Amino acid sequence: MKKTILSAALLLTACAGHDVQHYAPAQPKLDVAAFFSGTTDAWGMFQKRGGEVVKRFHVTIEGKADNGALQLDEHFRYDDGSTQRRVWRLVAQPGGRWQGTAADVVGPAHGEVAGNALRWQYTLLLPVDGSTYEMKFDDWMFLIDECTMINRASMRKFGIELGQVTLMFRKRSCAH
């Protein structure tokens, strides 16, 4: 009985996660629109739940103001030669919150900024081997300096983590 209660408590704790407000004092402060304005490059990888890297990629992101919103035009190039494009339309909300849409995202995405962190949650229509799956993404982005941000995302289906995505963003205007 004690093992069952302990297991249930650990499971609930693991699902609860942490609040982005924990990072409110962290510096430098993330300004989403300022960071993504202009051209940003990102390098990333998909990993299975056990840690095996199954795909690497490079993304070129063109960010610009668009009628009161931030448009992010993302061009992906994967290590297998395939390409993909996603265009986000992000709108700032009160209290450091953001809402976004993209053609391959189910419903609106929701984000919250505090300090150097952005938590971004959405459901992505993910094509895999001729089928499309609805995957829940929970992205945590952390601004390292004015030019660099790191993102770690958990991909889940039916509440079970199937893998992770790790990215490093670098503003092109900072190239040395």
Wavefront OBJ file of the C-alpha trace (Angstrom):
o trace
v 0.000 0.000 0.000
v 2.792 2.418 0.929
v 4.553 1.661 -2.378
v 1.359 2.433 -4.308
v 0.872 5.769 -2.535
v 4.543 6.695 -3.000
v 4.413 5.759 -6.701
v 1.266 7.829 -7.212
v 2.817 10.817 -5.429
v 5.972 10.607 -7.545
v 3.911 10.353 -10.736
v 1.830 13.412 -9.831
v 4.975 15.372 -8.936
v 6.585 14.462 -12.258
v 3.498 15.622 -14.169
v 3.183 18.892 -12.275
v 6.414 20.416 -13.609
v 7.406 23.863 -12.475
v 6.084 27.345 -13.027
v 7.790 29.750 -15.426
v 7.467 32.451 -12.727
v 10.275 30.647 -10.902
v 12.592 32.352 -13.444
v 11.197 35.897 -12.996
v 14.406 37.234 -11.372
v 16.706 35.575 -13.954
v 18.781 37.786 -16.225
v 19.012 38.764 -19.008
v 15.289 39.431 -19.415
v 13.778 37.814 -22.504
v 11.975 40.121 -24.930
v 10.478 37.642 -27.419
v 9.791 40.206 -30.167
v 13.263 41.758 -29.882
v 15.065 38.402 -29.835
v 13.271 37.026 -32.894
v 13.277 40.238 -34.972
v 15.495 39.784 -38.015
v 17.226 36.530 -38.927
v 17.900 33.841 -36.350
v 19.584 30.487 -36.956
v 18.817 27.428 -34.867
v 20.406 23.988 -34.715
v 18.614 21.095 -33.138
v 17.992 17.398 -32.755
v 15.157 14.986 -32.023
v 15.813 12.282 -29.464
v 13.751 9.215 -28.654
v 12.671 8.680 -25.065
v 15.791 6.560 -24.427
v 18.104 9.331 -25.674
v 18.935 8.069 -29.188
v 19.314 10.969 -31.649
v 17.098 10.190 -34.646
v 17.188 13.462 -36.591
v 19.265 16.643 -36.668
v 18.281 19.907 -38.311
v 19.035 23.557 -39.013
v 16.343 26.258 -39.014
v 16.527 29.728 -40.504
v 13.928 31.993 -38.879
v 12.898 35.339 -40.335
v 11.085 37.400 -37.713
v 9.168 40.588 -38.438
v 6.369 42.731 -37.084
v 3.122 41.975 -38.900
v 0.040 44.092 -38.184
v 0.398 44.006 -34.379
v 1.821 40.494 -34.287
v 5.208 38.833 -34.617
v 5.571 36.612 -37.668
v 8.208 33.880 -37.538
v 8.873 32.275 -40.924
v 10.803 29.081 -40.148
v 12.668 27.075 -42.812
v 13.874 23.654 -41.629
v 16.568 21.551 -43.319
v 16.978 18.053 -41.862
v 20.067 15.846 -41.965
v 18.294 13.468 -44.375
v 17.927 16.332 -46.901
v 14.220 16.918 -46.324
v 12.840 20.408 -45.738
v 9.849 21.913 -43.982
v 8.371 25.363 -43.483
v 6.289 26.671 -40.588
v 4.976 30.218 -40.275
v 4.012 31.286 -36.768
v 1.870 34.311 -35.989
v 2.479 35.311 -32.364
v 0.451 37.907 -30.485
v 1.516 39.373 -27.142
v -1.101 39.119 -24.400
v -1.241 40.890 -21.029
v 0.995 39.671 -18.206
v 3.897 38.344 -20.272
v 1.719 35.837 -22.072
v 1.763 35.010 -25.778
v -0.651 33.240 -28.103
v 0.350 31.798 -31.458
v -0.962 29.986 -34.483
v 0.594 28.025 -37.349
v -0.916 25.862 -40.093
v 0.345 22.601 -38.548
v -0.575 23.510 -34.966
v -3.917 22.361 -33.548
v -5.685 25.343 -31.971
v -3.710 28.181 -30.435
v -0.319 27.779 -28.816
v 0.130 29.412 -25.414
v 3.260 30.847 -23.871
v 4.383 32.776 -20.836
v 7.585 34.759 -20.320
v 9.234 35.408 -16.953
v 12.797 36.634 -16.546
v 14.985 34.826 -19.076
v 12.485 32.014 -19.725
v 9.609 31.283 -22.081
v 7.350 28.277 -21.626
v 5.580 27.522 -24.916
v 2.887 24.810 -25.182
v 1.070 23.564 -28.279
v -0.131 20.511 -30.189
v 1.750 19.897 -33.428
v 0.591 17.785 -36.354
v 3.764 15.741 -36.790
v 4.237 13.767 -40.026
v 6.054 10.450 -39.516
v 6.430 7.758 -42.207
v 3.298 8.768 -44.147
v 1.096 9.245 -41.069
v 0.348 12.387 -39.062
v 0.249 12.384 -35.269
v -0.976 15.022 -32.811
v 1.963 15.539 -30.459
v 1.821 17.775 -27.407
v 4.912 19.953 -27.074
v 6.071 21.621 -23.883
v 8.956 23.935 -24.822
v 11.201 25.675 -22.300
v 13.360 28.408 -23.824
v 16.104 30.163 -21.862
v 17.897 33.309 -22.980
v 21.614 32.838 -22.306
v 22.781 36.224 -23.576
v 21.426 38.835 -26.005
v 22.354 36.597 -28.962
v 21.804 33.024 -27.733
v 18.820 31.029 -26.518
v 18.497 27.331 -25.679
v 15.250 25.384 -26.049
v 14.345 21.990 -24.648
v 10.996 20.495 -25.584
v 9.168 17.405 -24.429
v 6.977 15.590 -26.990
v 4.050 13.660 -25.536
v 1.200 11.514 -26.794
v -1.505 10.308 -24.384
v 0.559 11.874 -21.564
v 3.580 9.671 -22.263
v 6.846 11.320 -23.257
v 7.969 9.878 -26.585
v 10.986 12.092 -27.103
v 12.670 15.448 -26.753
v 13.815 18.222 -29.030
v 16.831 20.352 -28.149
v 17.672 23.581 -30.019
v 20.217 26.345 -29.811
v 19.171 29.706 -31.313
v 21.696 32.335 -32.412
v 20.803 35.760 -33.784
v 22.569 36.260 -37.101
v 23.242 39.938 -36.304
v 25.586 38.726 -33.538
v 27.869 36.750 -35.870
v 31.476 37.603 -35.184
l 1 2 3 4 5 6 7 8 9 10 11 12 13 14 15 16 17 18 19 20 21 22 23 24 25 26 27 28 29 30 31 32 33 34 35 36 37 38 39 40 41 42 43 44 45 46 47 48 49 50 51 52 53 54 55 56 57 58 59 60 61 62 63 64 65 66 67 68 69 70 71 72 73 74 75 76 77 78 79 80 81 82 83 84 85 86 87 88 89 90 91 92 93 94 95 96 97 98 99 100 101 102 103 104 105 106 107 108 109 110 111 112 113 114 115 116 117 118 119 120 121 122 123 124 125 126 127 128 129 130 131 132 133 134 135 136 137 138 139 140 141 142 143 144 145 146 147 148 149 150 151 152 153 154 155 156 157 158 159 160 161 162 163 164 165 166 167 168 169 170 171 172 173 174 175 176
